[in-house]
Amino acid sequence: MWFKNLHLYRLHDVAAEFALGAFEESLACQAFRPLGGSEARRLGWTAPAGRAGTYLCHELQGNRLITALRQERILPPAVVSEEVEERVEALEVAEGRKLRRQEKLTLKEQVYEELLPQAFVRSQRIDLWWDAERQLIGVATSSRKRAEEVLDLLRETLGSLKVTPLATQTLPMRAMTTWLGDPTTRPADLVMGDVVELKAKGDDGAVRGRQVDLDSDEMQQLLEGGRQASKLALGIEGRMTFVLHDDLAIKSIRFDDALIDEASQAGDDGDPLVRLETDFLLMAQALGASIDRLIEWLGGEAQQGQEVPS
């Protein structure tokens, strides 16, 4: 249940917030169904509790948890290419001529359609957290593309959904670089970690470090050379640690041991639904407070349409 990665979005269309009963019905209309034989991928809503539950949405103190299930068939391009080459060769021998490019493309489409039903199926569950009080949505995936897919499904489910990636007055890259270069600028409750990635302007290469001293002379030399922090491990004491990315994604989340202990000590009488909801509520409260603080560290939230200095 505990999220590892999160992409954050600001909800602008407040009217899209349905009552729980209506919301559940809308989710059911887009419930996941298994892939058909010729389908390459499918996305739909599933119960957050898996087989232990039937509800498509769990709501606790203004926090909603929904889960998308994504399935796709894995058909390596090399497998398709090999089969196409064999068939092209056989046809050219049988007909005594070279196949035209369009004929090869048509053959490739036929091979793909034939092999697709035999391909392995990969499944991925993606949780979405909706904080109604903060009008904030978080999608628990490491991939921005996957997060956008889930939001597209939610948009289709509700009929409309106006969201934009969360943005702050100070760009994360600028703030992280400043914190690295000048310890006096670090907020009092900010805990520096030991993971960093530095990029140089106009240079695709990056310097990455784990278990490194972020206040070392070597680090300062890299910063003085013009490199900027694109990833940085941070923490908020008593809540969580995470790696902040330059697009404001938070990844490699690890919640404080005291919070995990509190969740484990809460009585659930062996009921997986109670355990799910207990963990989710504690996690959502910690995330909400941490995101509030992160936004403060970064100078507050940027308004929609506002141009943020680079």
C-alpha positions in Angstrom: 0.0 0.0 0.0 2.8 2.4 0.8 3.6 4.5 -2.3 7.2 4.4 -3.6 6.8 7.1 -6.3 4.4 9.9 -6.9 3.6 12.4 -9.7 1.6 15.4 -8.4 -1.2 17.3 -10.2 -3.3 20.3 -9.3 -7.1 19.8 -9.8 -8.8 22.9 -11.2 -12.2 21.5 -12.0 -13.7 21.3 -8.5 -17.1 20.4 -10.0 -15.6 17.1 -11.1 -15.7 15.9 -7.4 -18.6 13.5 -7.3 -20.3 12.2 -4.2 -18.8 8.8 -3.3 -21.8 6.8 -4.6 -21.9 8.5 -7.9 -18.1 8.3 -8.2 -18.2 4.6 -7.6 -20.8 4.1 -10.3 -18.7 6.1 -12.8 -15.7 4.0 -12.0 -17.7 0.8 -12.5 -18.5 1.9 -16.1 -14.8 1.9 -16.8 -14.0 -1.2 -14.8 -11.1 -3.3 -16.0 -11.8 -6.3 -18.2 -9.3 -8.8 -19.4 -7.5 -8.4 -22.7 -9.2 -9.8 -25.8 -7.1 -12.0 -28.0 -6.3 -9.3 -30.5 -5.9 -6.4 -28.1 -2.4 -5.1 -27.4 -3.2 -3.2 -24.1 -6.1 -2.3 -21.9 -6.6 0.0 -18.9 -9.5 0.1 -16.4 -10.4 0.5 -12.8 -10.0 -2.3 -10.3 -10.5 -2.8 -6.5 -7.6 -1.2 -4.6 -7.8 -4.2 -2.1 -7.5 -6.7 -4.9 -9.4 -10.0 -4.4 -10.0 -9.0 -0.7 -12.4 -6.2 -1.8 -15.1 -5.1 -4.2 -15.2 -1.4 -3.8 -13.5 0.6 -6.6 -13.0 3.6 -4.3 -12.0 3.9 -0.6 -12.6 7.3 0.9 -11.3 8.3 4.3 -11.4 11.9 5.7 -11.5 13.5 2.3 -8.8 11.2 0.8 -9.8 8.9 -2.0 -7.9 5.8 -3.2 -8.6 4.3 -6.6 -6.5 1.8 -8.6 -6.1 1.4 -12.3 -5.0 -2.0 -13.8 -3.0 -1.9 -17.0 -2.4 -5.0 -19.1 -0.3 -5.2 -22.2 1.0 -8.0 -24.4 4.7 -8.3 -24.7 5.7 -9.1 -28.2 9.4 -8.3 -28.8 10.1 -6.6 -32.1 12.9 -9.0 -32.8 10.5 -12.0 -32.7 8.3 -10.2 -35.3 11.2 -9.3 -37.5 12.6 -12.8 -37.5 9.3 -14.3 -38.5 8.8 -11.7 -41.2 12.3 -12.3 -42.7 11.5 -16.1 -42.9 8.2 -15.5 -44.7 9.7 -12.9 -47.0 12.5 -15.3 -48.0 10.0 -18.1 -48.6 7.7 -16.0 -50.7 10.6 -14.5 -52.8 11.8 -18.1 -53.5 8.4 -19.4 -54.3 7.5 -16.4 -56.6 10.9 -15.9 -58.1 10.9 -12.1 -57.4 11.8 -9.5 -54.7 8.8 -8.3 -52.6 8.1 -4.6 -52.7 8.4 -2.5 -49.6 4.6 -2.2 -49.2 4.2 -6.0 -49.5 6.7 -6.4 -46.7 4.9 -3.9 -44.5 1.6 -5.7 -45.1 3.3 -9.0 -44.2 4.7 -7.5 -41.0 1.2 -6.4 -40.0 -0.2 -9.9 -40.6 2.6 -11.5 -38.5 2.0 -9.1 -35.7 -1.7 -9.8 -35.6 -1.1 -13.6 -35.7 1.6 -13.6 -32.9 -0.1 -11.1 -30.6 -2.7 -13.5 -29.0 0.3 -15.8 -28.2 2.3 -13.1 -26.4 2.8 -12.9 -22.7 0.6 -10.5 -20.8 2.2 -8.1 -18.3 -0.1 -6.5 -15.6 0.6 -3.3 -13.6 -1.5 -1.8 -10.8 -1.3 2.0 -10.5 -2.8 3.7 -7.5 -4.2 7.2 -7.5 -4.6 9.4 -4.4 -7.2 12.2 -4.6 -7.0 14.7 -1.7 -10.3 16.6 -1.8 -9.3 19.2 0.8 -6.1 20.2 -1.0 -7.5 19.6 -4.5 -4.5 17.5 -5.2 -4.1 14.3 -7.2 -1.1 12.0 -6.9 -0.4 9.1 -9.2 1.8 6.4 -7.7 4.1 5.5 -10.6 7.7 6.2 -11.5 6.6 7.0 -15.1 5.1 10.4 -16.1 3.7 8.7 -19.2 1.8 6.1 -17.1 0.5 8.8 -14.8 -0.9 10.7 -17.8 -2.6 7.5 -19.0 -4.3 7.0 -15.7 -5.4 10.7 -15.7 -6.8 10.2 -19.2 -8.8 7.2 -17.9 -10.1 9.3 -15.0 -11.0 12.1 -17.4 -12.9 9.7 -19.6 -14.6 8.2 -16.5 -15.8 11.6 -15.2 -16.5 13.2 -18.5 -14.1 16.0 -17.9 -11.1 16.6 -15.6 -9.0 19.7 -15.6 -5.6 19.0 -14.0 -2.1 20.3 -14.5 1.2 19.1 -13.2 1.9 20.8 -9.8 4.3 23.7 -10.2 6.1 26.0 -7.7 7.4 29.5 -7.7 11.0 28.3 -7.5 12.0 25.6 -10.0 13.1 22.4 -8.1 16.4 22.4 -10.0 17.2 26.0 -8.9 16.2 25.3 -5.3 18.1 22.0 -5.0 21.2 23.6 -6.5 21.0 26.5 -4.0 20.6 24.1 -1.1 23.6 22.1 -2.2 25.8 25.2 -2.7 24.9 27.1 0.4 23.9 25.2 3.5 22.6 28.4 5.1 19.7 28.5 2.6 18.4 25.1 3.7 15.1 25.2 5.5 15.4 24.2 9.2 13.3 21.0 8.8 15.0 19.9 5.6 17.1 16.8 6.0 19.7 16.3 3.3 20.2 12.8 2.0 23.1 11.2 0.2 21.8 10.8 -3.4 22.3 13.4 -6.1 22.4 13.9 -9.8 24.0 16.9 -11.4 23.6 18.1 -15.0 25.4 20.8 -17.0 23.5 23.1 -19.3 23.7 21.9 -22.9 25.3 18.6 -21.9 23.3 15.4 -21.9 25.8 13.8 -19.5 25.1 13.6 -15.8 27.1 13.1 -12.7 25.4 10.7 -10.3 26.3 9.8 -6.8 25.0 7.6 -4.0 26.1 7.5 -0.4 28.1 10.7 -1.1 28.9 13.7 1.1 26.9 16.4 -0.4 28.9 19.1 1.4 32.3 17.8 0.1 34.8 20.0 -1.8 34.3 17.8 -4.9 30.6 18.6 -4.9 31.2 22.3 -4.5 33.7 22.2 -7.5 31.1 20.5 -9.7 28.5 23.2 -8.8 31.1 26.0 -9.4 31.7 24.4 -12.8 28.1 25.2 -13.7 26.3 21.9 -12.9 22.9 22.0 -11.4 21.0 19.5 -9.3 18.4 17.5 -11.2 17.8 15.0 -8.5 18.4 15.2 -4.7 17.6 13.0 -1.8 15.7 14.9 0.9 13.8 14.2 4.0 11.3 15.7 6.5 12.0 14.5 10.0 9.3 12.2 11.4 7.5 11.8 8.1 9.4 10.6 5.1 12.5 10.7 2.9 12.4 10.9 -0.9 14.3 11.8 -4.0 13.1 15.1 -5.5 13.3 15.4 -9.3 13.5 18.5 -11.4 10.0 18.0 -12.7 8.7 17.9 -9.1 8.2 14.1 -9.1 9.0 12.5 -5.8 10.5 9.1 -6.0 12.1 6.4 -3.8 9.8 7.4 -1.0 10.4 5.9 2.3 8.1 6.6 5.2 9.4 7.1 8.7 9.7 4.0 10.9 7.5 5.5 13.5 4.7 5.9 11.0 5.1 2.3 9.8 5.1 1.2 13.4 1.9 3.2 14.1 0.2 1.5 11.2 1.4 -2.0 12.2 0.1 -1.5 15.8 -3.3 -0.4 14.7 -5.8 -3.3 15.3 -7.3 -4.8 12.1 -8.5 -8.2 13.4 -7.0 -9.8 10.4 -9.3 -7.8 8.0 -7.3 -6.8 4.9 -9.8 -4.0 4.1 -9.2 -2.5 7.5 -5.5 -2.8 7.1 -5.6 -1.2 3.7 -7.6 1.8 4.9 -5.5 2.2 8.0 -2.3 2.3 6.0 -3.8 4.5 3.3 -5.1 7.1 5.8 -1.8 7.4 7.7 0.1 7.6 4.4 -2.2 10.2 2.9 -1.9 12.4 6.0 1.9 12.2 5.9 2.0 12.8 2.2 -0.3 15.8 2.4 1.6 17.5 5.2 5.0 16.7 3.4 3.8 18.1 0.1 2.6 21.3 1.8 6.0 21.7 3.3 7.8 21.0 0.1 5.7 23.6 -1.7 6.7 26.1 1.0 10.4 25.2 0.6 10.0 26.0 -3.1 8.5 29.4 -2.6 4.9 28.5 -2.8 2.7 27.2 -5.7 2.9 28.8 -9.1 -0.5 30.0 -10.4 -2.0 28.5 -13.5 -0.5 30.2 -16.6 2.2 31.9 -14.5 5.7 31.9 -16.1 8.2 30.6 -13.6 11.8 32.0 -13.9 14.3 29.4 -15.0 
